[in-house]
Amino acid sequence: MAEPRTDDDLLTLQEAAEALDVHYMTAYRWVRQGDLPAVKDGGRLRVRRDDLDACRRARQDDRDDHDGRAEDARQWQVHVDRLLQQLVNGEASEANTTVRQLVKDGLSVADLYTQVLTPALHRIGDMWEVGAISIAVEHRATAITSGIMSRLSEHFERRGPRRGVAATVTAPGEAHGVATAMIADFLRAAGWEVHHLGTDVPIDDLKLFLDIVPADVVCVSVAKSMDPEEYRALADACEGRQLIMGGQGVDLAIAEPLGITVLDDPRQLVDHLEAHAPDRA
């Protein structure tokens, strides 16, 4: 007789991704494709250890047959440095070629977003803050990155029933929308219908939009600090919906007492929504 399973036999999807040495969104994609079996336990996706081991063996077999390009594609710092230089120099064609080659070599687009594009943009922001580059160079780099993401967005499209409806937007007064556009792509890949509102939407206009569009969740990217009144106004505008914030400018001490969920990155967002998705049955 088989031994009864215990909680130790089940891993969260994040734990499984770490055990497989892949990004959370890569493991999530494998679950959706049927390559990594998962079960629902307590409202969250869980992976059995024996299924994890089987997936690891299958992936190892694939790597043994691979010519090594995928391993090269995960030399994060090398790729970040190369792309950073191309963005700063305004080399749009070269930056697009770098990104296309990384994807061709086996890097998932989710990993590309979080491990290459995001660190490169953070470093560009740091360079601007210390006066190493001008605001014009910073804006040009952002525009090149937005073009790259536009070409990659089709990789995040997913067919099938929708998990729910989400709205993505930057905090009031913010002009850079790359982070929230990334969030929108991750949500689409997870099966959400997304209304991407972009940058600098006044809170009153956001409320009017939400009065018309039946969004289940509103995701706000916050790069700069906000006034406490803006937190309260956003919470009021999103009343009856999940309000989730992320970014370097979020103040936990203000957000959490207002019932605002604060998450660090798109992986946490997808995991959170997987556990709290509306019932569409």
Backbone bond lengths (Angstrom), bond angles and torsions (degrees), N, CA, C in turn:
res aa  C-N    CA-C-N  psi(-1)  N-CA   C-N-CA  omega(-1)  CA-C   N-CA-C  phi
1 M - - - 1.475 - - 1.528 109.29 -
2 A 1.317 115.36 136.00 1.464 119.72 -179.02 1.521 110.81 -67.11
3 E 1.317 116.08 145.79 1.450 120.71 177.58 1.532 109.47 -69.16
4 P 1.337 117.91 139.00 1.463 119.80 178.33 1.524 110.60 -65.08
5 R 1.320 115.22 144.53 1.458 119.64 -179.46 1.521 110.26 -76.75
6 T 1.323 115.52 147.73 1.458 121.91 177.19 1.517 108.56 -119.83
7 D 1.342 115.14 174.34 1.461 119.31 178.54 1.520 111.36 -61.25
8 D 1.356 116.95 -25.53 1.458 119.85 179.92 1.524 112.07 -68.16
9 D 1.345 116.93 -18.20 1.460 120.22 179.41 1.528 112.37 -78.78
10 L 1.341 117.19 -13.47 1.462 121.55 -175.11 1.524 110.56 -111.46
11 L 1.315 115.07 132.17 1.457 121.62 177.24 1.521 109.27 -113.79
12 T 1.328 116.99 148.74 1.457 119.24 169.91 1.525 108.15 -67.26
13 L 1.318 116.40 162.54 1.458 119.58 179.75 1.526 110.60 -64.31
14 Q 1.328 117.43 -34.79 1.453 120.19 177.24 1.529 110.76 -64.27
15 E 1.347 117.08 -42.70 1.463 120.49 177.75 1.528 110.98 -63.86
16 A 1.337 115.96 -40.07 1.464 119.50 178.12 1.519 110.73 -63.60
17 A 1.341 116.88 -42.88 1.463 120.32 179.07 1.526 111.05 -60.35
18 E 1.341 116.55 -42.56 1.456 120.35 179.13 1.523 111.28 -65.13
19 A 1.345 116.34 -39.35 1.467 120.16 178.76 1.526 111.47 -65.51
20 L 1.336 115.88 -32.64 1.458 120.72 179.28 1.530 112.29 -87.11
21 D 1.351 115.75 -5.54 1.466 121.83 -179.92 1.521 111.58 61.12
22 V 1.351 115.28 44.85 1.454 121.06 176.49 1.517 108.89 -132.37
23 H 1.313 115.73 165.37 1.458 121.72 175.50 1.526 110.17 -67.33
24 Y 1.332 115.55 151.11 1.467 120.15 179.13 1.525 111.84 -54.26
25 M 1.345 117.55 -44.02 1.458 120.14 -177.12 1.530 111.61 -67.65
26 T 1.331 117.27 -27.11 1.464 119.45 175.26 1.520 109.88 -67.19
27 A 1.348 116.70 -46.15 1.466 120.07 177.65 1.528 110.70 -62.26
28 Y 1.331 116.17 -39.25 1.462 120.32 179.07 1.531 110.46 -62.90
29 R 1.337 116.59 -41.07 1.464 120.69 178.35 1.527 110.44 -64.04
30 W 1.348 117.39 -39.42 1.459 120.34 178.66 1.528 111.10 -63.57
31 V 1.344 116.34 -37.28 1.468 119.53 177.03 1.521 109.78 -63.50
32 R 1.328 116.53 -45.72 1.465 120.70 -179.12 1.528 111.59 -63.78
33 Q 1.327 116.44 -33.19 1.460 120.55 -179.45 1.521 112.36 -82.88
34 G 1.336 117.42 -10.48 1.456 120.98 -178.70 1.515 113.67 88.51
35 D 1.345 118.10 5.52 1.457 120.78 -179.92 1.522 112.64 -79.11
36 L 1.328 116.63 -23.09 1.464 121.64 178.98 1.528 107.74 -128.61
37 P 1.338 118.21 102.02 1.466 120.35 -179.51 1.531 111.40 -60.83
38 A 1.324 116.13 140.34 1.464 121.49 178.71 1.521 108.75 -143.96
39 V 1.316 115.31 156.30 1.463 121.84 178.84 1.523 108.34 -127.29
40 K 1.313 116.05 157.30 1.456 121.11 174.60 1.533 108.19 -89.19
41 D 1.319 116.62 127.64 1.458 121.63 178.69 1.517 107.64 -141.46
42 G 1.326 115.94 116.26 1.461 118.82 -177.82 1.502 113.24 64.44
43 G 1.342 116.82 29.17 1.456 120.70 178.46 1.516 114.21 81.94
44 R 1.335 118.07 3.89 1.462 121.44 -179.06 1.526 109.69 -124.72
45 L 1.331 114.78 154.44 1.451 119.40 175.56 1.525 109.87 -73.99
46 R 1.333 114.99 132.54 1.461 120.93 177.60 1.529 109.22 -128.82
47 V 1.324 115.45 151.13 1.460 121.92 -179.00 1.525 108.59 -121.69
48 R 1.343 115.95 128.50 1.459 119.86 176.97 1.530 109.68 -73.39
49 R 1.321 115.79 146.85 1.457 120.46 -176.52 1.525 112.14 -61.65
50 D 1.358 117.23 -38.81 1.459 117.62 -179.66 1.524 111.54 -68.35
51 D 1.366 117.04 -33.65 1.467 119.53 175.20 1.529 110.78 -68.50
52 L 1.338 115.38 -37.19 1.463 119.54 176.29 1.526 110.64 -61.38
53 D 1.340 116.48 -45.12 1.461 120.45 -179.82 1.532 110.96 -63.08
54 A 1.339 116.51 -40.18 1.460 120.13 179.14 1.525 110.62 -64.14
55 C 1.332 116.48 -41.31 1.467 120.54 178.28 1.517 110.18 -65.14
56 R 1.329 116.57 -40.80 1.464 119.87 179.12 1.524 110.89 -61.66
57 R 1.338 117.10 -42.44 1.457 119.95 179.24 1.524 111.32 -64.13
58 A 1.345 115.81 -41.17 1.460 119.69 179.42 1.523 111.01 -64.87
59 R 1.333 116.55 -41.19 1.456 119.51 179.47 1.527 110.83 -67.68
60 Q 1.349 116.86 -35.00 1.452 120.10 178.19 1.522 110.58 -65.14
61 D 1.338 115.88 -40.39 1.466 119.50 176.76 1.519 110.66 -60.39
62 D 1.352 115.30 -41.24 1.465 119.02 178.74 1.531 110.96 -63.37
63 R 1.347 114.81 -41.11 1.468 118.33 -179.49 1.525 111.32 -66.31
64 D 1.337 115.79 -36.07 1.463 118.68 179.09 1.521 111.40 -63.08
65 D 1.348 115.56 -30.48 1.458 120.05 179.66 1.525 112.56 -87.52
66 H 1.308 115.13 -13.33 1.470 120.18 -175.89 1.520 109.76 -79.68
67 D 1.295 117.90 152.99 1.471 121.48 -177.15 1.519 113.50 -84.66
68 G 1.315 117.03 8.24 1.457 121.34 175.83 1.506 114.75 95.07
69 R 1.325 117.96 -1.60 1.468 119.63 -177.16 1.510 111.91 -67.91
70 A 1.339 118.43 -36.42 1.465 120.45 -179.58 1.519 110.74 -63.41
71 E 1.347 116.14 -36.89 1.466 119.00 177.70 1.521 109.82 -64.63
72 D 1.325 116.28 -42.18 1.456 119.73 177.11 1.525 111.48 -60.97
73 A 1.341 116.30 -34.55 1.456 120.74 -177.61 1.511 112.13 -66.91
74 R 1.338 118.20 -13.23 1.451 120.82 -178.93 1.526 112.85 -103.62
75 Q 1.288 116.59 15.99 1.464 120.73 171.57 1.532 107.04 -82.36
76 W 1.323 114.09 75.66 1.463 121.29 -167.07 1.520 113.36 -51.42
77 Q 1.331 117.21 -52.29 1.452 119.73 -171.32 1.518 111.85 -63.05
78 V 1.317 116.78 -37.03 1.469 120.61 178.17 1.526 109.82 -60.32
79 H 1.324 115.97 -45.93 1.462 120.15 -177.71 1.528 111.80 -70.18
80 V 1.329 116.18 -38.41 1.466 119.64 177.76 1.528 109.81 -62.48
81 D 1.332 116.74 -45.73 1.467 120.24 -178.93 1.531 111.30 -61.62
82 R 1.335 116.28 -42.96 1.462 119.63 -179.19 1.530 110.70 -64.29
83 L 1.334 116.01 -48.74 1.458 119.39 -178.43 1.522 110.95 -65.36
84 L 1.322 117.30 -39.59 1.460 120.80 178.21 1.518 110.73 -56.23
85 Q 1.321 117.80 -47.44 1.456 121.25 -178.86 1.534 110.81 -62.78
86 Q 1.321 116.37 -40.34 1.461 119.87 179.95 1.529 111.14 -66.69
87 L 1.320 117.06 -39.70 1.466 119.94 178.96 1.522 111.51 -67.19
88 V 1.315 116.63 -43.11 1.469 120.06 179.65 1.526 111.01 -64.24
89 N 1.336 116.56 -37.10 1.469 120.40 -178.95 1.530 112.81 -81.22
90 G 1.324 116.48 -4.94 1.460 119.37 -179.26 1.511 113.25 74.21
91 E 1.329 117.57 26.10 1.464 122.33 -177.08 1.534 109.73 -89.70
92 A 1.319 115.21 77.31 1.464 120.43 -173.93 1.514 112.17 -63.83
93 S 1.321 117.28 -44.40 1.455 120.40 -178.84 1.524 111.33 -62.60
94 E 1.345 115.92 -43.83 1.465 120.02 -179.88 1.527 111.02 -65.96
95 A 1.335 117.18 -39.18 1.465 120.40 178.98 1.523 110.55 -63.84
96 N 1.316 117.09 -42.15 1.462 120.24 177.71 1.525 111.19 -64.16
97 T 1.326 117.03 -38.55 1.467 120.91 178.11 1.527 110.37 -64.20
98 T 1.329 117.34 -42.30 1.467 121.27 177.94 1.517 111.22 -58.91
99 V 1.328 116.00 -45.91 1.463 120.55 -178.26 1.528 110.86 -66.24
100 R 1.319 117.44 -44.57 1.465 120.68 179.24 1.527 111.33 -60.01
101 Q 1.322 116.61 -39.43 1.464 119.90 -179.11 1.527 111.07 -68.24
102 L 1.317 116.95 -38.78 1.464 120.12 178.03 1.526 111.05 -61.48
103 V 1.324 116.52 -43.82 1.467 120.08 178.30 1.522 110.11 -65.92
104 K 1.307 116.87 -42.14 1.467 121.04 178.82 1.527 110.63 -61.32
105 D 1.325 117.15 -34.02 1.453 121.66 -177.87 1.532 113.10 -81.35
106 G 1.327 117.08 2.21 1.455 119.77 173.20 1.508 116.31 109.47
107 L 1.318 118.92 2.17 1.457 120.67 178.69 1.523 109.46 -77.18
108 S 1.326 117.14 129.45 1.462 119.67 177.78 1.527 109.33 -68.02
109 V 1.313 116.04 151.32 1.464 119.94 -179.82 1.525 110.16 -66.21
110 A 1.329 117.07 -33.64 1.466 119.86 177.07 1.523 110.79 -61.84
111 D 1.345 117.05 -44.43 1.464 120.63 176.30 1.525 110.85 -63.89
112 L 1.319 116.69 -39.03 1.459 120.59 178.63 1.528 110.39 -59.09
113 Y 1.331 116.36 -44.23 1.464 120.60 179.68 1.527 111.29 -61.01
114 T 1.346 115.57 -51.35 1.458 119.76 -169.27 1.522 113.89 -85.23
115 Q 1.336 117.15 -29.51 1.459 120.07 -173.87 1.523 114.06 -102.16
116 V 1.328 117.43 -15.42 1.463 119.97 -177.93 1.538 111.29 -122.09
117 L 1.335 116.59 -60.57 1.463 119.30 -176.66 1.528 112.53 -62.22
118 T 1.334 116.66 -49.08 1.464 119.63 -176.57 1.527 112.57 -62.21
119 P 1.350 119.91 -48.86 1.474 118.48 177.23 1.525 113.23 -60.38
120 A 1.333 116.97 -37.45 1.461 119.33 179.11 1.532 110.64 -62.95
121 L 1.330 116.54 -42.97 1.464 120.11 179.56 1.523 111.82 -67.65
122 H 1.325 117.52 -37.42 1.467 120.06 176.76 1.527 110.51 -60.90
123 R 1.318 116.40 -41.59 1.461 119.75 -179.92 1.521 111.12 -68.30
124 I 1.328 117.29 -34.90 1.460 120.09 176.09 1.530 110.10 -64.99
125 G 1.333 116.32 -41.61 1.461 119.47 176.11 1.514 112.16 -61.08
126 D 1.335 116.86 -40.50 1.468 120.45 177.83 1.524 110.84 -64.68
127 M 1.329 116.69 -38.80 1.467 120.78 179.77 1.524 110.37 -63.82
128 W 1.336 115.79 -39.34 1.472 118.56 179.04 1.529 110.90 -66.98
129 E 1.320 116.72 -41.15 1.462 120.02 -177.03 1.520 112.45 -62.35
130 V 1.335 117.52 -33.84 1.467 120.02 -179.65 1.526 112.10 -93.22
131 G 1.344 117.25 4.96 1.449 120.68 176.15 1.516 115.22 82.64
132 A 1.345 116.89 14.06 1.463 119.78 -179.49 1.525 112.16 -75.21
133 I 1.334 116.54 -25.91 1.458 121.42 175.52 1.528 108.08 -135.75
134 S 1.313 116.09 160.75 1.463 120.78 179.85 1.528 110.29 -85.86
135 I 1.331 115.86 166.86 1.452 120.68 176.89 1.525 110.34 -64.65
136 A 1.337 117.07 -30.47 1.464 120.00 178.14 1.528 110.62 -65.19
137 V 1.317 117.75 -41.93 1.470 121.63 178.19 1.525 110.15 -66.22
138 E 1.322 115.58 -40.42 1.471 119.62 178.39 1.524 110.78 -62.97
139 H 1.317 117.38 -43.01 1.470 121.43 178.72 1.533 110.60 -65.16
140 R 1.318 116.57 -39.93 1.463 119.34 179.30 1.528 110.40 -63.44
141 A 1.311 117.66 -42.47 1.464 121.45 178.64 1.528 110.97 -62.35
142 T 1.325 116.02 -39.81 1.463 120.09 178.30 1.521 110.62 -65.00
143 A 1.334 116.52 -40.59 1.465 120.36 179.84 1.532 110.97 -64.84
144 I 1.323 117.59 -40.40 1.467 120.85 177.85 1.527 109.80 -63.33
145 T 1.336 116.53 -43.03 1.464 120.56 179.22 1.520 111.11 -63.31
146 S 1.323 117.27 -40.63 1.465 120.34 178.46 1.521 110.43 -61.83
147 G 1.334 117.00 -38.83 1.461 120.07 177.25 1.518 111.88 -64.56
148 I 1.330 116.50 -40.60 1.463 120.63 177.56 1.523 110.38 -61.31
149 M 1.327 116.37 -45.39 1.463 120.60 -178.95 1.520 111.66 -64.80
150 S 1.321 116.06 -35.76 1.464 119.33 178.58 1.523 110.75 -61.51
151 R 1.325 116.53 -39.07 1.463 120.29 179.76 1.529 112.28 -72.58
152 L 1.333 116.75 -24.37 1.462 120.74 -177.75 1.525 113.56 -93.37
153 S 1.312 117.90 -10.83 1.463 121.08 -170.31 1.528 112.95 -60.38
154 E 1.334 117.23 -27.96 1.461 119.36 -179.03 1.529 111.98 -64.08
155 H 1.324 116.97 -22.54 1.464 120.73 178.65 1.528 111.64 -67.77
156 F 1.332 116.92 -19.11 1.448 120.58 -176.83 1.531 113.26 -96.32
157 E 1.318 116.87 -5.59 1.452 119.48 -179.76 1.523 110.25 -70.18
158 R 1.334 116.35 139.77 1.458 121.46 -178.40 1.515 109.17 -135.59
159 R 1.331 115.64 131.23 1.452 120.65 177.76 1.528 110.38 -87.84
160 G 1.320 114.68 163.45 1.458 118.99 177.57 1.513 111.31 111.19
161 P 1.334 116.69 -177.82 1.466 120.58 -177.96 1.521 111.73 -63.21
162 R 1.326 115.78 145.68 1.453 121.20 -177.94 1.518 110.95 -84.41
163 R 1.334 115.14 145.21 1.461 121.29 178.70 1.518 111.46 -77.76
164 G 1.316 116.55 -27.84 1.450 121.26 -177.00 1.513 109.33 165.84
165 V 1.316 116.01 -171.46 1.464 121.85 -177.81 1.526 108.94 -118.72
166 A 1.333 116.49 129.83 1.459 121.72 -178.47 1.518 110.14 -126.83
167 A 1.327 115.34 149.04 1.460 122.38 171.25 1.520 107.81 -117.05
168 T 1.322 117.59 135.00 1.463 122.06 178.87 1.518 108.88 -120.61
169 V 1.335 116.08 139.69 1.458 120.49 -173.79 1.527 108.51 -161.08
170 T 1.324 117.05 155.02 1.461 120.22 171.98 1.523 109.41 -83.68
171 A 1.316 115.32 166.17 1.457 120.36 174.35 1.527 109.55 -65.48
172 P 1.332 117.97 154.68 1.469 121.02 179.95 1.525 111.51 -55.25
173 G 1.335 115.52 136.26 1.454 121.12 175.62 1.511 115.29 85.61
174 E 1.347 118.40 -3.14 1.463 119.94 -178.29 1.526 110.41 -94.78
175 A 1.333 115.57 136.53 1.461 120.58 -172.94 1.521 114.06 -100.22
176 H 1.333 117.76 -13.71 1.465 120.41 -176.83 1.525 110.15 -100.41
177 G 1.338 115.97 123.81 1.453 119.95 -173.86 1.509 115.48 -114.98
178 V 1.340 119.01 14.90 1.462 120.65 -177.55 1.524 110.89 -63.01
179 A 1.332 116.80 -45.37 1.466 119.64 -176.90 1.524 111.55 -61.78
180 T 1.313 117.08 -45.05 1.463 118.73 -178.82 1.526 111.74 -71.42
181 A 1.343 118.01 -28.33 1.462 120.35 174.12 1.525 110.65 -67.15
182 M 1.327 117.10 -37.17 1.462 120.62 174.80 1.519 110.80 -62.04
183 I 1.318 116.11 -44.11 1.468 120.30 178.78 1.523 110.24 -59.71
184 A 1.322 116.51 -42.09 1.466 120.16 179.08 1.522 111.21 -60.00
185 D 1.325 117.09 -40.59 1.467 120.19 179.13 1.526 111.38 -66.43
186 F 1.326 117.27 -42.71 1.465 120.06 178.56 1.528 110.76 -61.70
187 L 1.312 117.03 -39.78 1.464 120.44 179.14 1.526 111.12 -65.65
188 R 1.316 117.45 -41.15 1.473 120.22 177.19 1.522 110.45 -60.72
189 A 1.335 116.26 -41.28 1.462 119.85 179.60 1.519 111.53 -64.61
190 A 1.327 117.07 -29.20 1.462 121.54 179.53 1.527 112.38 -85.88
191 G 1.336 117.30 2.75 1.457 120.27 174.38 1.511 115.69 96.92
192 W 1.329 118.09 16.40 1.465 121.02 -179.72 1.522 111.13 -96.13
193 E 1.320 115.70 143.48 1.462 120.86 168.11 1.516 107.08 -79.83
194 V 1.327 116.61 124.61 1.459 120.59 -171.23 1.526 110.94 -117.61
195 H 1.322 115.59 131.30 1.462 122.71 169.69 1.528 106.23 -106.28
196 H 1.327 115.94 101.35 1.468 120.69 -177.20 1.524 108.76 -89.49
197 L 1.321 116.19 112.35 1.466 121.08 -173.41 1.525 112.83 -93.36
198 G 1.329 117.73 -11.45 1.454 119.64 175.37 1.520 113.73 79.34
199 T 1.333 115.92 -141.25 1.459 121.33 -168.73 1.528 112.79 -107.28
200 D 1.334 113.05 154.68 1.467 123.02 166.92 1.526 113.70 51.53
201 V 1.341 116.60 48.21 1.463 120.83 175.13 1.529 108.12 -88.15
202 P 1.334 119.41 120.45 1.475 120.07 177.35 1.526 111.01 -57.14
203 I 1.315 115.60 145.80 1.466 119.97 -176.02 1.526 110.98 -61.09
204 D 1.314 117.81 -38.46 1.467 119.92 178.44 1.527 111.35 -62.36
205 D 1.336 116.37 -38.74 1.465 119.58 178.11 1.525 111.22 -69.96
206 L 1.324 116.66 -35.44 1.461 119.98 175.76 1.525 109.85 -61.89
207 K 1.310 116.94 -42.80 1.463 120.21 179.11 1.522 111.13 -62.09
208 L 1.331 116.58 -42.53 1.465 119.79 178.23 1.523 110.86 -61.80
209 F 1.319 116.30 -40.41 1.466 120.62 178.49 1.521 110.36 -62.15
210 L 1.322 116.78 -44.86 1.465 120.78 -177.59 1.526 112.01 -71.17
211 D 1.311 117.30 -21.07 1.472 120.01 173.65 1.523 111.04 -68.94
212 I 1.334 116.31 -23.30 1.463 121.38 -177.59 1.525 111.82 -99.82
213 V 1.325 116.18 -43.24 1.468 121.88 -175.54 1.528 109.56 -95.34
214 P 1.308 118.35 124.49 1.475 121.16 -176.51 1.529 112.40 -80.21
215 A 1.320 117.44 65.91 1.463 121.13 -179.92 1.527 110.36 -74.89
216 D 1.335 115.71 140.39 1.465 121.51 176.16 1.516 111.73 -87.12
217 V 1.328 116.30 -29.25 1.458 120.71 -176.72 1.515 109.31 -143.84
218 V 1.336 115.62 145.20 1.462 122.34 175.82 1.520 107.45 -121.34
219 C 1.333 116.74 124.24 1.462 122.59 -178.72 1.521 108.86 -110.58
220 V 1.327 116.26 122.32 1.458 121.98 -175.89 1.521 109.56 -117.10
221 S 1.326 116.62 123.78 1.459 122.05 176.10 1.526 108.83 -90.80
222 V 1.331 116.17 127.77 1.468 121.58 -174.42 1.521 108.94 -123.25
223 A 1.317 117.04 106.76 1.468 121.05 -179.90 1.522 111.74 -93.43
224 K 1.341 117.03 -33.00 1.459 121.55 -178.05 1.530 109.42 -116.33
225 S 1.316 116.38 159.79 1.463 120.48 -179.45 1.528 110.33 -64.93
226 M 1.340 115.02 146.96 1.460 121.45 179.41 1.522 109.64 -117.66
227 D 1.299 115.04 155.76 1.455 121.57 173.95 1.524 109.55 -71.21
228 P 1.339 118.68 143.41 1.470 120.45 178.53 1.520 113.43 -53.38
229 E 1.326 117.04 -32.76 1.463 119.74 179.24 1.524 111.28 -65.27
230 E 1.332 116.55 -32.18 1.464 119.27 178.12 1.528 111.05 -68.64
231 Y 1.322 116.78 -36.86 1.469 119.56 174.53 1.521 110.02 -59.62
232 R 1.313 116.02 -48.09 1.475 119.73 -178.32 1.523 111.26 -63.86
233 A 1.336 116.24 -39.89 1.466 119.58 -179.79 1.530 110.75 -65.70
234 L 1.332 117.06 -40.05 1.461 120.05 177.37 1.524 111.07 -65.15
235 A 1.327 116.83 -42.39 1.462 120.45 178.26 1.521 110.81 -61.32
236 D 1.326 117.08 -40.76 1.473 120.76 178.39 1.527 110.64 -66.46
237 A 1.340 116.67 -41.67 1.468 120.55 -178.86 1.520 111.46 -64.17
238 C 1.335 116.59 -30.85 1.472 121.54 -176.35 1.522 112.19 -100.57
239 E 1.296 117.78 16.86 1.465 121.69 -176.66 1.530 110.59 -54.02
240 G 1.341 115.37 132.80 1.456 120.81 179.96 1.514 113.10 89.79
241 R 1.328 117.44 -0.76 1.465 122.18 179.71 1.520 108.82 -127.91
242 Q 1.316 116.57 156.79 1.455 119.65 171.58 1.532 108.75 -67.80
243 L 1.311 116.23 129.01 1.450 121.30 174.37 1.528 107.49 -113.00
244 I 1.338 116.22 118.34 1.457 121.79 -176.62 1.517 108.79 -122.12
245 M 1.328 115.99 131.86 1.452 121.42 179.09 1.520 110.08 -120.69
246 G 1.324 115.86 151.64 1.456 121.79 174.62 1.505 109.46 -154.37
247 G 1.324 116.12 158.48 1.452 120.21 179.69 1.514 111.90 125.48
248 Q 1.325 115.33 165.79 1.457 121.52 -174.73 1.521 113.24 -67.81
249 G 1.328 116.98 -19.85 1.459 118.78 -176.36 1.513 115.58 -89.53
250 V 1.335 118.59 -2.77 1.466 121.09 -175.88 1.523 110.61 -73.01
251 D 1.329 116.02 135.20 1.465 122.74 175.47 1.526 107.91 -106.44
252 L 1.338 116.50 107.43 1.461 120.98 -178.36 1.514 112.34 -58.89
253 A 1.321 116.57 -37.39 1.456 120.56 -176.72 1.520 112.00 -63.17
254 I 1.332 117.19 -26.61 1.465 120.95 177.93 1.521 110.47 -91.52
255 A 1.336 116.94 -42.29 1.460 121.25 -171.72 1.525 113.24 -70.38
256 E 1.314 117.47 -49.02 1.460 119.85 -171.47 1.525 113.92 -63.26
257 P 1.356 120.44 -41.13 1.467 118.85 177.33 1.532 113.87 -62.32
258 L 1.330 116.47 -19.12 1.465 120.59 178.34 1.526 111.91 -90.40
259 G 1.333 116.96 4.98 1.457 120.64 179.98 1.515 113.83 79.75
260 I 1.323 117.40 16.72 1.460 122.23 179.27 1.529 108.96 -86.63
261 T 1.310 116.99 128.89 1.461 121.52 176.39 1.528 109.23 -82.53
262 V 1.324 116.49 132.30 1.460 121.83 -179.99 1.524 108.64 -116.22
263 L 1.329 117.02 124.29 1.458 122.78 -178.80 1.522 109.63 -127.81
264 D 1.326 116.22 152.85 1.459 120.53 -172.31 1.521 114.24 -84.31
265 D 1.334 117.95 -35.22 1.454 119.19 -172.79 1.524 110.50 -154.98
266 P 1.332 117.51 170.65 1.475 120.56 -177.87 1.518 114.02 -59.48
267 R 1.341 117.98 -29.23 1.461 119.63 178.29 1.516 110.67 -63.29
268 Q 1.326 116.58 -46.32 1.459 120.30 177.86 1.524 111.06 -63.59
269 L 1.323 116.49 -37.79 1.461 120.34 179.57 1.519 110.96 -61.08
270 V 1.333 117.26 -49.86 1.455 120.90 -179.13 1.524 110.76 -62.39
271 D 1.341 116.85 -41.68 1.460 120.87 179.22 1.526 110.62 -63.17
272 H 1.326 116.21 -43.27 1.466 120.57 179.11 1.526 111.23 -62.15
273 L 1.314 116.79 -45.36 1.457 119.98 -178.16 1.522 111.81 -71.24
274 E 1.330 117.30 -28.42 1.458 120.13 175.06 1.531 109.99 -60.82
275 A 1.333 115.57 -36.23 1.464 119.92 179.95 1.515 113.21 -83.29
276 H 1.336 117.45 -20.20 1.465 120.49 -174.81 1.526 113.24 -123.52
277 A 1.313 117.07 20.32 1.476 120.44 179.64 1.512 109.75 -63.75
278 P 1.332 118.24 145.61 1.471 120.69 177.25 1.515 110.86 -65.92
279 D 1.318 115.57 151.19 1.473 121.84 178.63 1.517 109.06 -75.91
280 R 1.356 116.27 113.48 1.468 120.83 -178.68 1.523 111.87 -103.50
281 A 1.335 117.10 11.84 1.472 119.25 -178.31 1.512 110.64 -67.61
